[in-house]
Amino acid sequence: MRLLKNHCSYSRVDKKDAEESQQLKVRFLIYKVMEEADSQLRRSSSKHRARKQLKKSIGLRLRSLRLGKFRGGLCVWRHVKHGFITK
């Protein structure tokens, strides 16, 4: 009966040696720094994308204003030209 009792009992876990624990800590710190750098890269790329989209929309608005001004000038020029030709 005693053999069965000892068979199922817990065994003491050996402590990790210092070198192994230090390597584990170094791996964790490297992983943490890499994750932080990756998240910063993702944030900066999303900011870059948003800035690019904003510049694009502003450029389109300026272009439409410039073309509208040009078209308006053409209309005025046509009226003036038409007035000179008819007189």
C-alpha positions in Angstrom: 0.0 0.0 0.0 2.8 2.3 0.8 4.3 1.8 -2.7 1.1 3.0 -4.3 1.0 6.1 -2.1 4.5 7.1 -3.0 3.9 6.4 -6.7 1.2 9.1 -6.9 2.9 11.7 -4.7 4.4 14.9 -6.1 8.0 15.2 -6.7 10.0 18.2 -6.0 10.8 20.4 -9.0 14.4 21.3 -9.5 15.3 24.9 -9.6 16.4 26.4 -12.9 20.0 27.3 -13.1 21.0 30.9 -13.3 22.2 30.8 -16.9 18.9 29.4 -18.1 16.8 31.9 -16.3 19.0 34.7 -17.6 18.6 33.5 -21.1 14.8 33.3 -20.7 14.7 36.8 -19.3 16.8 38.1 -22.3 14.5 36.4 -24.8 11.5 38.0 -23.1 13.1 41.4 -23.2 14.0 41.0 -26.8 10.5 39.9 -27.7 9.1 42.9 -25.8 11.3 45.4 -27.6 10.5 43.9 -31.0 6.7 44.0 -30.3 7.0 47.6 -29.2 9.0 48.6 -32.3 6.5 46.7 -34.5 3.5 48.5 -32.9 5.3 51.9 -33.4 5.9 51.0 -37.0 2.2 50.2 -37.5 1.1 53.4 -35.8 3.5 55.5 -38.0 2.3 53.8 -41.2 -1.3 54.5 -40.3 -0.5 58.2 -39.6 1.4 58.3 -42.9 -1.6 56.8 -44.7 -4.0 59.3 -43.1 -1.7 62.2 -44.0 -1.5 61.0 -47.6 -5.3 60.7 -47.8 -5.7 64.2 -46.4 -3.2 65.7 -48.9 -5.0 63.9 -51.7 -8.4 65.3 -50.7 -6.9 68.8 -50.3 -5.2 68.5 -53.7 -8.5 67.5 -55.4 -10.3 70.4 -53.8 -7.6 72.9 -55.0 -7.7 71.4 -58.5 -11.4 71.7 -58.7 -11.3 75.3 -57.6 -8.5 76.1 -60.0 -10.4 74.5 -62.9 -13.6 76.3 -61.9 -11.8 79.6 -62.0 -10.3 78.7 -65.3 -13.6 77.6 -66.7 -15.2 80.8 -65.4 -12.6 82.8 -67.1 -13.3 81.0 -70.3 -17.0 81.8 -70.1 -16.2 85.5 -69.6 -13.7 85.4 -72.5 -16.3 83.8 -74.7 -18.9 86.5 -73.8 -16.3 89.3 -74.4 -15.2 87.7 -77.7 -18.8 87.2 -78.8 -19.5 90.8 -78.0 -16.6 92.1 -80.1 -17.5 89.9 -83.0 -21.1 91.0 -83.1 -20.4 94.7 -82.9 
